[in-house]
Amino acid sequence: MGKIIIEARINELAPRDENPNVPYLPAEIVRDAKACHDAGASILHYHGRTADGAPEHAASFYLETNAGIRAQCPILIHPTLGYVANDADAMGRFAAVEEMMKDAGTAPDFAPMDVGSVNVDWWNPAENRFDTTDLIYKNSTETLLHFAERITHHNLKHYLVSWNVSFTRQIEAFLKMGVIPEPAHILIVLTDGIMLAGHPGTPAGLDAQTAFMPNDHRVTWTASNYKGDLLLLTEKIIKDGGHISIGLGDYPYAEYARDGRPPTNADIIARVVEQARALGREPAT
């Protein structure tokens, strides 16, 4: 098997109550980017956040952050389009990327496409009820075609996100249409805990997704577990030839604390690198 691509998913919309090491502001993200790169990650995914952790969509946040990362290390940059927190139209959701692309010093390497729509309400397992009931992550085919065209226009890599098999089938349709170039890079989003939108973070949940990879096309796949412990699956992913997308943005990993110190994103990356090497796969640069 070839080298393993390790992506650090450093903050998403994660709070700091379970792990205070989640970075929010540009300087914190830049510091984490350098540490994760040095630990063995080759891709960095991050969300704009305010000082109190709220979503931040201003292009200036991404310009400052990307420039800072570029000055520190060569890690590949994968920003967000805002997830469900950004409910603008297709042009509005992509506006920050358009600004980033005006200067090579702030340009990312990827732009994401969550290739479908899904309910993302928060499930409360302790009380068997939903804490929210109206959160829809909406990505119409028209919106996705706009993203695909703009990503191609800017010569970026399409970062294709699949929450379930219907997303993967739409990715295959886009590959057949030729609107997404090959090789395609697909993130499988498994979900656990308070998030029910994806396949569960189990071997069976992963296998159900990989069984429908568009094998008639050149693709690579990576896996994350939103609100769940991906480290329980990393050995299987590594042996199955997949890649790994992991970090405090998805899960706090508090149970992996050492001497009372909760892990950093770089600590989690280092664990994956150690395991991958033990299984015969070097991390990709």
Disulfide bonds with the S-S distance in Angstrom:
none
